[in-house]
Every structure is written in structure tokens, then in C-alpha cells.
């Protein structure tokens, strides 16, 4: 009789990959612990690296001002501008 497949959420996949990449847990240990095939683990890792740039793309958030010091001073207001001048 076949075992029912475990479906991992995206958050669980990231946590598993993190344990390997940051905590240095060997892939073989993770796969044994989770009854996971190594090919599945490596597919998740490939997908993470191929799609990782999406985490750094803006998603409608306001962008930072690019107008130099004058624009930064305008955005920060007088108080922020006075504090910035005292740093030099």
C-alpha cells in the first residue's frame, strides 16, 4: 500500500531550505527526517534561486526619492534636513 504524499506549503519549503542553507543541516538528514526525496529538495532549491529576484521587486511600494540632497531635504522636512547637515 502506498503512503499518501505530504504536500508542503511554500512557507514550509522555505523553512526546510533555510535549515540546509543557514543551519547547515545535510540534505540527506532533512530528506530522511521529512520522508522527502532528494530530487524534490533540489527542485525546490532551484525554484527558490530562479524566482528569488521576485522578492526584491517593488510591488507598488513608493520608491525612494532620486533627486539628490535637495529632494531628500524636501522629503524629510526641515527637521530632517537640519539633522543631516550636522553630520558633516
N, C-alpha and C positions, 0 to 999 in steps of 0.2 A: 504494500500500500504506500502511495506517495505522500510525502509531507506537504502540507499546504504552504505555499510560498509566503514569505513575510514581505510586506510592502513597507518600505521605509519612507517617511516624509522627507521633504527637502531639508528640513531642519536637522533631522536625524542623520541624513547623509553628510551634511556639513560637520556635524559633531564627530562622526566617525572619521572623516578625512582629517579633521583637526587633531584628533588623538594621534594619528600617524604622523602628520607633518610637524606638529608643535611638541607633542609629548613623546615623540619618537617610539611609539608602540609599533612593533613589527607588524607588517601586513598579515603574515601568517597567524599571528596571535589574534588579531582582530577578526579575521575570517573564521577562525576556529570558534572563537567566543560567540560570534553572531550567526554561525552557520551560513556564511556568505562565501560565494565562490570568488577567488582572487580576480578572475576576469571581470566580474561585476564591480569590484572595488576599483580596479584600474580604469574601467569605463567611467565611473563617477568622477575619478580624479581628472581624467581627460576632459570631461564635460565642464568641470569646475574651471580648469585653466583656459579652455576655449571660450567660455562665457563669462569669465571673471571681469572683463572690461566693462560689462554692463553695470556692475556695482559702482563704478566710478563715473558713469554718465549722469549728467544732470537730468532730473525728472521734473522739470517745471519749477525748480527752485530759483529764487532770484540770484543772478550772477553777481560776482564781486565787481566793484567799480574798476574801470581800467583807465581812468582819466588822469592818473598821476596824483601828486600831492594835493593839488587844488581840489580835485574831485573827492579825494579821501577826506580832506578837511571839511568839505561841504557835507558829506555823508555823516561824518562823526559829530558835526556841530562844533560850536566854539569851544566847549569844554574839552572835547577830544583833541582838537587842534592845539590848544594850549598845552595839554599834557604831552603831545607828540613833539612840540618844539623844545621842551625841556630835556629831551633825551640826548640831543646832540651836543 
